[in-house]
Amino acid sequence: MDGSELLPVGRRVAYWRGRRKLSQQVFADRLGKSKSWVDKVERGVRTLDKVSILEDIAAVLRIDASVLLGRDTQPAEVSGQVEGVERVREALSTYDVVVGRPAAPGQALSADRLARDVTHAWVTFQHARYPQVTGMLPGLLVAAQRAHADDPAAGRSVLVQAYRLTASLLVKLGEVDLAWLAADRAMTIAAGDAVLVATVTVQLGQVLRASGRVRAARSTALAAAYRIAPPDPDDAPAAELSLCGTLVVQAALAAARGGDDQATAHLLDEAAAMAARVGDGHDHYRTGFGPVAVDLARAAAALDLGHADDAVAWHEKTVTRDAWRWLPAEHRAAHLLDTARAYLHAGDPGNAVCALLAAERTAPYEVRHRPAARAVLARLVHDPHAPATIIQLATALKVA
């Protein structure tokens, strides 16, 4: 991570303390620390190297600990990994095509057959069946690389889509460095085709944001969006408008992660205008873009900006609409996890439990395999009023 990309943690603490209008003394009292300790943290004299301390600070400031670090960070004890990720890593590390090694039996598939297989894998991902997708990807990646080598024109799109899917899955599973490799490979293959590059930039923006490079995530998403932006939105094809709008949403989420309220609001309003023209119930370029998706992004952005009550309000308003149920299970479950975090930061663990259990019912693997979900569960299980369902789930997943 480039140090110029992020403020030091101590300065972020000072920034959010100021946002919450807390004096150093009041902040110290709520943490059970001395004013001198707070002052040293904010000046960078004392480092914050314990997850528990970061979580305590984040709780007092009513933000997520990842905001303090500028990245998605989870305690090691609650991280989980889907079996088969190592095989995906091996597939991404294979250079058989480049060095001219002949294809193994069963690897030489037609581009049409591969396109169908990749589509099936995307649908499986949207149903949040992450272990199944993880099992599919190694073979798909190798076969798609071979198809592209044999016929670059016919195999280009399917290889890009395979890499996009790989990056999406790996970000979910907390394998950010590996996701970055997949997104970078996709960008290299897509170069020269503005629309194909824009599709890849959706995943690249997610990867950059997850790795803490919020400035790069924002600028890259906007550059790709404006490159394909139609001159007259009223006459633009819905697919291109969806892709452009999704990229603007990605830029807005990056702005929120960077603490820029004004830019976040402006970009989300811009995306909402595009979404109104597209409507709900579509999945152009695997974006799921529409008015409901934008409003869910408003909730996620509010949470990153530290406005947990606003995040909860957007959630409660949006999930009552019919189009909420039209979104893929993966999208709905991911939003419900964000909502659980928002309720926690709003001091409402009861509704946080409800949101987490709703996510588990919607897409069990979203809760069972995502580090972010397991971190929420780890916080809920320590609540003295945690229901038996939460304790049972934590026990089953070995989350302490």
C-alpha positions, 0 to 999 in steps of 0.5 A: 500500500502506498503511504501517500494514499492514506492518512496515518491511523492517528490522524484518522482518529483525530479527524473522526473525533473532530467529526463526532465533536468529542474533546480529547478528554471526553474521547479518552474517558469513553475509551478508558484511557488517559488524555495523554494516551489519546494525544500520543496516538493522534500525533503518531507517537504511539502506534495502534497495533492491536485489533481490539484497541482499534475496534474499541476506538471505532465503536466510540467513534461509531465507524467501522475499524476498516475506516481507520485503516483505510482498508477492509481489515478483520481479526485473524481469528475470524477469517475463514477460507473456502477450500479450493482457493489454492487451486485458483491461485495455481491456475492464475500462476500457470503459464503453460500457454505462454511457454507453449506447453500442449493442452491437457486432455479436456482443456481445449474447449470451444469459445461458445462452450466456454461462454456457456460455462462462464455464464453458469459460473456467474449465475452460481456466484450470484446465488452465493454458492462460493465453494461451487464457484471456487471448484469451477474456476481453476478449470475454467481459467485454464480452458479460457486461457487456452481458448484465447491463445488459440483464437484471440478474437473469439476467446478474448471476451470469455477470458475477460469474464472468467477473470472478472468472476475470479476477482469478484469471488476472491474479494468476497473471500478476503483474498485481495492480492490474488483478486488484484492479479485476476483484475490486472490480467483481465485489464491487460486482455481487455485493453483497446476495447473501451466497453470491455475495459469498463466491465473489468474496471467494476471489479478493479474498483472493488479490489482497489477499494478493498486494498485501501487505494481509495483515491486510485479506485475513484479516479480509475472508475470515473475515467472508465465511466466517462470514457463510455458515457453516452452523449445523450443519456435519454437515447443511450442503450440501457446496457451501456448506461448500466455499466456507466452508472455502476462505475459511478457508484464504484467511484462514490463508494471509494469517495465514501471510504476516503471520508469525502461526504460531498463527492459521495453525495454528488456521485450517487445523485449522478448514478441515481439519474442514470438508474432512473432511466434504466429501471430495476430488474436488469443485470446488464454486464453482471451489474444489477444496476438500477434505482434499488442498487443505487439506494443500497449503495447510499446505505453502504456509503453512509456506513463508511462515512460514519453515518450509521443512522442514515445507513439504517434509514436507507436500508429500511426504506429500500428493502420494502420495495418489490425490486429488492427481491429481484436482486441476486441473493449475493447482492442482497446478502452482502447488503444485509451484512452491511446493515448488521454492521450499521445496526451495531454502530447505531447501538442496536445489536438486536436488529444487527442479529436480525440482519445477520440471520436474514443474510444467512437465510438468503445466502448461507455461504455469504455468512459462512465464508466471508471474513466480514460476516464472521467478524460481525458474528464475532462481535454479536456472540459477545453481546450478553443478550445474544440469542441462542441462534447466534451462539449456535451459528458461532459455535458451528463456524468456530467463531470465538 
